[in-house]
C-alpha cells in the first residue's frame, strides 16, 4: 500500500468515518494497537481493522508496526497533525458557540508568581474581558512552588510561573524568558559600578525572596556564598524591590520588574548583562482538565497571543 500514490478523493470528507480518525489518534497516543485496544476496552482485531479502513481511504500506509509498538510514516505524521487539529476544533465547538451567543459566565482562577511582566498576558486579559464582560477573573499571587501545587490540587485552573523540573500532570507553554540581575540602591558604594567576581560580594547584606527564589538563583548564591548576611526578606518581588531600593541590602530581582527603578536611578544593576541568569516562565494548566468554557476561552486567548508573537 505504501508504494501507491495517495488517493485524491474529492468526496473523502463525506465518505470517511470520522471515528476511524479518532481511533488512529488513540493508537498513536497509546503507542500501539494492543495498547489502544486495552485503553478503549475493545478487541485488538477491531482496532487493526479500523486502521486498515482508514489507510484504504487515504491510499497509503499510516503506521508501521515495530517490536515496541507503532511508528508513523510521513503520511501518518501529516494525518496525526490534521486529526489533532480536527479534534481540538470539535472540543472547542461548545465553548466558541457559547461565546458567540454571549452566554458565557463563570470564574477564571489564575495563580501567578509575583513581579510578572508580560505584555502578552496583560493584552490577553484586556481582550478576554472585552469579549466576555460577565466572566469574573480572579488572580492570586504566590511563590512558584505554590503555583504548581495549587494547579495539581485543583485550587486554580491556570498558572503562570517557573518550574525546575517537569510534572507529568501539568501542561507547559513557554510564556517568556525572564532574566534576573543583582541590584543595589543609590546609597550603596557599588552604585555606578559593575562587579565581575561575585565572591567579592560575599560579605554584603542581602535581601532574599524566600520560597519565591528561583532555584538557579539559589545555586548561584550558594556557589559564591552570597546572602550569608540576611538583612531583609520578602516573598513578593515587589516588596523585595522596596527593601532593596531603601538600602536594606542588595538582592536579585527580575530585570523587567526593576526596569522603572533603574531608569529613575533608584536601583543599579551590579552584574554585567552577559552574567544575568535566565530561565523560562510558563503558562500552566493541568494536563487532562475538564475545563469549563470560561477557563478554556481564557487559555486559548493567551495561547493565541504567545504563538502570534513567535511568528513575528
Secondary structure, 3 states (H helix, E strand, C coil): CCCCCCCCCCCHHHHCCHHHHHHHHHHHHHCCHHHHHHHHCCCHHHHHHHHHHHHHHHCCCCEEEECCEEEECHHHHHHHHHHHHHHHHHHHHHHHHHHHCCCCCEEEEEEECCCCCCHHHHHHHHHHHHHCCCEEEEEEECCHHHHHHHHHCCCCCEEEECCCCCCCCEEEEEEEEEEEEEEEECCCCCCCCCECCHHHHCCCEEEECHHHCCHHHHHHHHHHCCCCEEEEECCCHHHHHHHHHCCCCEEEEEHHHHHHHHHCCCEEECECHHHCCEEEEEEEEECCCCCCHHHHHHHHHHHHHHHHHHHC
